[in-house]
């Protein structure tokens, strides 16, 4: 029986990096970045208004309430050549109520470029507007206005060379937003690895419309693993349900490898019973067993092997929560390694209650993160930890991990917490 971390080291040693390709932005969604991608430009590309109002020059001293300004034009978002150099106190008009002449202002809309010479934008609601013939001719400030308000400086979001994507980052909606705003049309991404899912056991029924025969159960592991792989950006090439016979199993594994699968995941038939044939079947295929049985709960019978050609085979136990733990804490780390990412870090949180556990095992528990009355996080282990019980998973959004080498972990002890199906905070 191997320790959890020794098992991970063996898996990482077999992780051959995924190849890379370049795709369009439309094709990149859901893919993983193949390398650092710096910003190619400045965003915003020019100073622009943060709201509808009036652009003017307030200067270092600002402008007092009651100042009147002549409105000499209008600029909207998309205008390419707004009036320039409108700042300063000029001789364009005189007013009996303003000493030293009337300053100039420009009506401006949200997102419009701010002309040089103007240093602040006053919102519409902070001025008194005067109109003639439906056109704004002047404004009077209702409050004191300092410089520097409501203008988005050029480069406030991105400067050339700023990091946008790191290697191995999944490209979701937010990443697409940033790339589109920067005008990035093509993105280097990692290949999409292929996988096959094999469920073993004559008791399994796939078709939900078929009544269960005596002793039959619905196949939940196959659909779960297929969806979990798709969530991880893996292409599921095939999903099959097999009996407890070696020959069909070997043919299914060979067919998966021939179809290009980098991963083959089977469930069931990896323990020590009469019908647990997977280890012998893999050896018959010429596979190299990396480990069989790990010091974890649940999921101790887990198996990993390298198939001829380099594909990795995971043999997960048949109980659904054991399969879920095997995927989250063995398959997921391998996929990270394939994408060039380092080990995932758990988040330390205090345990909500004292837990006893088998001394040599690393234990993965269904849990929830709660916020205490003092505002600090705490991880609470849920009832129903048996490996056959699916219902508690519907309330689970985290895994609490109790370390090996301890028979009891006291309430308040710091333990590692991992997201249900991925890092709590993305890489």
Secondary structure as GFF3:
##gff-version 3
##sequence-region A 1 427
A	DSSP	alpha_helix	4	13	.	.	.	ID=ss1
A	DSSP	beta_strand	20	24	.	.	.	ID=ss2
A	DSSP	alpha_helix	25	28	.	.	.	ID=ss3
A	DSSP	beta_strand	37	38	.	.	.	ID=ss4
A	DSSP	beta_strand	48	49	.	.	.	ID=ss5
A	DSSP	beta_strand	53	56	.	.	.	ID=ss6
A	DSSP	beta_strand	68	75	.	.	.	ID=ss7
A	DSSP	beta_strand	103	108	.	.	.	ID=ss8
A	DSSP	beta_strand	120	123	.	.	.	ID=ss9
A	DSSP	three_ten_helix	124	126	.	.	.	ID=ss10
A	DSSP	beta_strand	127	132	.	.	.	ID=ss11
A	DSSP	beta_strand	135	141	.	.	.	ID=ss12
A	DSSP	beta_strand	151	152	.	.	.	ID=ss13
A	DSSP	beta_strand	163	165	.	.	.	ID=ss14
A	DSSP	alpha_helix	173	181	.	.	.	ID=ss15
A	DSSP	beta_strand	186	190	.	.	.	ID=ss16
A	DSSP	beta_strand	194	200	.	.	.	ID=ss17
A	DSSP	beta_strand	204	205	.	.	.	ID=ss18
A	DSSP	beta_strand	217	218	.	.	.	ID=ss19
A	DSSP	alpha_helix	221	231	.	.	.	ID=ss20
A	DSSP	beta_strand	235	242	.	.	.	ID=ss21
A	DSSP	alpha_helix	246	258	.	.	.	ID=ss22
A	DSSP	beta_strand	261	267	.	.	.	ID=ss23
A	DSSP	alpha_helix	278	284	.	.	.	ID=ss24
A	DSSP	beta_strand	288	292	.	.	.	ID=ss25
A	DSSP	beta_strand	296	297	.	.	.	ID=ss26
A	DSSP	beta_strand	303	306	.	.	.	ID=ss27
A	DSSP	beta_strand	312	316	.	.	.	ID=ss28
A	DSSP	alpha_helix	320	326	.	.	.	ID=ss29
A	DSSP	pi_helix	327	331	.	.	.	ID=ss30
A	DSSP	alpha_helix	332	338	.	.	.	ID=ss31
A	DSSP	beta_strand	347	351	.	.	.	ID=ss32
A	DSSP	beta_strand	355	356	.	.	.	ID=ss33
A	DSSP	beta_strand	362	371	.	.	.	ID=ss34
A	DSSP	beta_strand	377	381	.	.	.	ID=ss35
A	DSSP	three_ten_helix	391	395	.	.	.	ID=ss36
A	DSSP	beta_strand	398	402	.	.	.	ID=ss37
A	DSSP	beta_strand	408	409	.	.	.	ID=ss38
A	DSSP	beta_strand	414	419	.	.	.	ID=ss39
###
